[in-house]
Amino acid sequence: KARNFMRYGKEAMLESVAEQTGIAVEDLEAALEEKVGIQDYLIEAGYTEEEVQQIFLNAQYAVVDQAVEEGKMTAEEGEEAKAKLAEAESMREEWAANREEYQQLWYEKIAEKSDFTVTEIEEAVEKGINVHKLLEGTYPEEEVHAIIDEAWAEAVDQALAEGMITEEQAEKLAENPPFSKGPRERITQGLEERFGDDWQEEFKRRMNPDCDCTCPNDGDA
């Protein structure tokens, strides 16, 4: 089933993160059980945000590679998935490269939509507390994502209006707000774009070739 693929993806990601960092998979799993995000866990372990992003990109590649090896994706589909992941990461790096110029815009937009001031946000980030972690201490998860997404979109629009980025950069940045989607969710989005609303059934067929993949509620009772 599709959710089995997601569990498989999580395992492959954790193994890749463990291989890259030397942190035991058991420790990473324990962090997740305690509701500590792996990105936050790695930052607390001393990794920079840039290093964490690269670790996660490599881990996402590992998920795709293993899916290809086990026949859950074709080689072509795997390369397309990795290209999408790399493109999204490239956009984040491009934003980060000019962070001093316009990251302030994002903080200002977040401050407008939350109870935190720009100064409080900046102080938290300096202490290694990323924006998502800061917000989730006060707001429910869905509201955190809404604040981040809306603030990011408005910051990108303003950066474009002020000539800080090109239209192409703005379009790609707007599609990839930080912290909004985890690695598995981004892969899911890519699958939806490729296979449409029936992507889950497609993966059921690929993972269980002998199964007719008919759900109990499908068709006549």
C-alpha positions as CSV (number, residue, x, y, z in Angstrom):
1,K,0.0,0.0,0.0
2,A,1.0,3.6,-0.5
3,R,1.5,4.2,3.2
4,N,3.8,1.1,3.3
5,F,6.0,2.9,0.7
6,M,6.1,6.0,3.0
7,R,7.2,3.8,5.9
8,Y,9.8,2.3,3.7
9,G,10.9,5.8,2.7
10,K,11.3,6.8,6.3
11,E,13.5,3.9,7.1
12,A,15.7,4.5,4.1
13,M,16.0,8.2,5.0
14,L,17.0,7.5,8.6
15,E,19.6,4.9,7.5
16,S,21.1,7.5,5.1
17,V,21.1,10.2,7.8
18,A,22.8,7.7,10.2
19,E,25.4,6.8,7.6
20,Q,26.2,10.4,6.9
21,T,26.4,11.6,10.5
22,G,27.4,8.5,12.5
23,I,24.3,8.9,14.7
24,A,22.6,5.6,15.3
25,V,19.3,4.9,13.7
26,E,17.9,4.0,17.1
27,D,18.8,7.5,18.4
28,L,17.1,9.2,15.4
29,E,14.0,7.0,15.9
30,A,14.0,7.9,19.6
31,A,14.0,11.6,18.7
32,L,11.0,11.1,16.4
33,E,9.2,9.3,19.2
34,E,9.8,12.3,21.4
35,K,8.4,14.6,18.7
36,V,11.8,16.1,17.9
37,G,12.3,16.7,14.2
38,I,15.4,15.2,12.7
39,Q,16.5,18.6,11.3
40,D,16.2,20.1,14.8
41,Y,18.0,17.1,16.3
42,L,20.9,17.5,13.9
43,I,21.2,21.3,14.5
44,E,21.3,20.6,18.3
45,A,24.0,18.0,17.6
46,G,26.1,20.8,16.1
47,Y,25.4,20.7,12.4
48,T,24.7,24.0,10.5
49,E,21.4,24.5,8.6
50,E,23.4,24.2,5.3
51,E,24.9,20.9,6.4
52,V,21.5,19.6,7.5
53,Q,19.9,20.5,4.2
54,Q,22.6,18.6,2.3
55,I,22.2,15.6,4.6
56,F,18.5,15.6,4.0
57,L,18.9,16.0,0.2
58,N,21.3,13.0,0.2
59,A,18.8,11.0,2.3
60,Q,16.0,11.8,-0.2
61,Y,18.2,10.6,-3.0
62,A,18.7,7.4,-1.0
63,V,15.0,6.9,-0.8
64,V,14.6,7.3,-4.5
65,D,17.6,5.1,-5.3
66,Q,16.3,2.2,-3.2
67,A,12.9,2.6,-4.7
68,V,14.4,2.2,-8.1
69,E,16.5,-0.8,-7.0
70,E,13.4,-2.5,-5.7
71,G,11.3,-1.8,-8.8
72,K,9.0,0.7,-7.2
73,M,10.2,3.3,-9.6
74,T,11.7,3.1,-13.0
75,A,15.2,4.5,-13.5
76,E,13.7,7.4,-15.5
77,E,11.2,8.2,-12.8
78,G,13.9,8.0,-10.2
79,E,16.0,10.5,-12.1
80,E,13.1,12.8,-12.5
81,A,12.3,12.6,-8.8
82,K,15.9,13.4,-7.9
83,A,15.9,16.3,-10.3
84,K,12.8,17.8,-8.7
85,L,14.4,17.5,-5.3
86,A,17.7,19.0,-6.4
87,E,15.8,21.9,-8.1
88,A,13.9,22.6,-4.9
89,E,17.1,22.6,-2.9
90,S,18.8,24.8,-5.4
91,M,16.1,27.4,-5.0
92,R,16.6,27.4,-1.2
93,E,20.3,27.7,-1.6
94,E,19.8,30.7,-4.0
95,W,17.6,32.3,-1.4
96,A,20.1,31.6,1.3
97,A,22.9,33.0,-0.8
98,N,21.2,36.4,-0.7
99,R,19.9,36.0,2.8
100,E,21.3,39.2,4.1
101,E,19.5,41.2,1.4
102,Y,16.0,40.0,1.9
103,Q,15.6,37.4,4.6
104,Q,14.5,40.3,6.7
105,L,11.4,40.5,4.6
106,W,10.4,37.0,5.6
107,Y,10.9,37.7,9.3
108,E,8.9,40.8,9.0
109,K,6.0,38.9,7.3
110,I,6.1,36.2,10.0
111,A,6.1,38.8,12.7
112,E,3.0,40.4,11.1
113,K,1.2,37.0,11.2
114,S,2.3,35.8,14.7
115,D,2.9,37.1,18.2
116,F,6.6,37.2,17.7
117,T,8.6,40.3,16.9
118,V,11.3,40.4,14.3
119,T,13.9,40.8,17.1
120,E,12.6,37.7,18.9
121,I,12.7,35.7,15.6
122,E,16.3,36.8,14.9
123,E,17.4,36.0,18.5
124,A,15.9,32.5,18.2
125,V,17.6,31.8,14.9
126,E,20.9,33.0,16.4
127,K,20.4,30.4,19.1
128,G,19.9,27.7,16.6
129,I,16.1,27.6,16.9
130,N,14.7,27.7,13.4
131,V,11.5,29.5,12.6
132,H,9.4,26.3,12.4
133,K,10.5,25.2,15.8
134,L,9.9,28.7,17.3
135,L,6.3,28.8,15.9
136,E,5.3,25.3,16.8
137,G,5.9,26.1,20.5
138,T,2.9,28.5,20.3
139,Y,0.8,27.4,17.4
140,P,-0.7,24.1,16.2
141,E,1.0,22.5,13.3
142,E,-1.4,23.5,10.6
143,E,-1.3,27.1,11.7
144,V,2.5,27.0,11.7
145,H,2.5,25.9,8.1
146,A,0.0,28.5,7.1
147,I,2.1,31.3,8.7
148,I,5.3,30.1,7.1
149,D,3.7,29.6,3.7
150,E,1.9,32.9,3.6
151,A,4.8,34.9,4.9
152,W,7.1,33.2,2.4
153,A,4.8,34.0,-0.5
154,E,4.5,37.6,0.5
155,A,8.3,38.0,1.1
156,V,9.0,36.5,-2.4
157,D,6.5,38.8,-4.0
158,Q,8.1,41.8,-2.3
159,A,11.6,40.7,-3.2
160,L,10.5,40.4,-6.8
161,A,8.9,43.8,-6.7
162,E,12.1,45.3,-5.3
163,G,14.2,43.7,-8.0
164,M,16.0,41.3,-5.6
165,I,15.1,38.2,-7.6
166,T,14.0,37.4,-11.1
167,E,10.5,36.2,-12.1
168,E,11.8,32.7,-12.6
169,Q,13.4,32.7,-9.2
170,A,10.3,34.0,-7.6
171,E,8.1,31.4,-9.2
172,K,10.3,28.5,-8.1
173,L,10.9,30.0,-4.6
174,A,7.1,30.4,-4.2
175,E,6.6,26.8,-4.9
176,N,9.1,25.7,-2.3
177,P,8.5,27.5,1.1
178,P,10.9,26.4,3.8
179,F,9.8,23.8,6.4
180,S,6.4,23.6,4.6
181,K,6.8,20.0,3.3
182,G,9.0,17.3,4.7
183,P,11.0,15.1,2.3
184,R,8.3,12.4,2.1
185,E,5.6,15.0,1.4
186,R,7.7,16.5,-1.4
187,I,8.2,13.1,-3.0
188,T,4.4,12.6,-2.7
189,Q,3.8,15.9,-4.4
190,G,6.1,14.8,-7.3
191,L,4.2,11.5,-7.6
192,E,0.9,13.3,-7.7
193,E,2.2,15.6,-10.4
194,R,3.4,12.6,-12.5
195,F,0.6,10.1,-12.0
196,G,-2.3,12.4,-10.9
197,D,-4.9,11.6,-8.2
198,D,-4.5,7.8,-8.8
199,W,-0.8,7.8,-7.9
200,Q,-1.5,5.7,-4.8
201,E,-3.2,3.0,-6.8
202,E,-0.2,3.1,-9.2
203,F,2.1,2.4,-6.3
204,K,-0.1,-0.4,-5.0
205,R,0.2,-2.1,-8.4
206,R,3.9,-1.6,-8.5
207,M,4.4,-2.9,-5.0
208,N,1.9,-5.8,-5.3
209,P,1.9,-6.9,-9.0
210,D,-0.4,-9.9,-8.2
211,C,-2.9,-7.7,-6.5
212,D,-5.9,-6.2,-8.3
213,C,-5.7,-3.3,-5.8
214,T,-9.4,-3.0,-5.5
215,C,-10.3,-1.3,-2.2
216,P,-13.3,-2.7,-0.2
217,N,-15.2,0.5,-0.9
218,D,-14.5,0.6,-4.6
219,G,-17.2,-0.4,-7.0
220,D,-20.5,-2.0,-6.0
221,A,-20.9,-3.4,-2.5
